[in-house]
Amino acid sequence: MRLQEKPLSFIINFLLGTAWAFVLIGAVTSFLAFFPDNIFYAIISACIGALPGMIAVLLLEYIITSKEKYAELQKQTRLLEKLLEKKDA
């Protein structure tokens, strides 16, 4: 995982896997529920059934990205402070 904190990384990985499982389960069950009636309705239903899981995936990826951005900004701040100290000395 991209995150540095081990417990948070484990939790987010677990939730991300669960969200992808919900995408797959939602799409497959929705597709199979409407397949006997009409293939077009089955495909549309599969897309709609996958939406809740995809929203969860997007939310978790946003959390990961914001944590990475925060860590990178902290590194940049430390480097800029060192440069400022060298300039003053």
Beta strands, then each sheet from edge to edge (+ up, - down):
end
